[in-house]
């Protein structure tokens, strides 16, 4: 089995790993209530998707 002759330095290792970044989640706004929501998902705030009500939301009591 092949074994490295020299130890990989911290700089070399870190330069290789600079592209291992976590992408932030994509967020779009709901065209009906203008609240942030994930794209291609029913709005959790108003229940609309694609311009029509998919989930009927109950009235919140204050």
Steps between C-alpha positions, in 0.01 A plus 500: 500500500628849415604716795572875475867584538434834673225619730247735334543846649211692658516764225485242222213317668305821565549627144351176370201529736414867428228395256321275753253771594143454614254688279237705680142386437317675218211719613236664282206722591138393485316702231181497711617597853860610421650282775825305444455135405697224326447490122255242353336451842156596631527819707483404869360843589202533262467152340520624139699336220494599134244774554234283662423389854621144553480476880219669685646702789304540822448847643741579785336621820661803667 
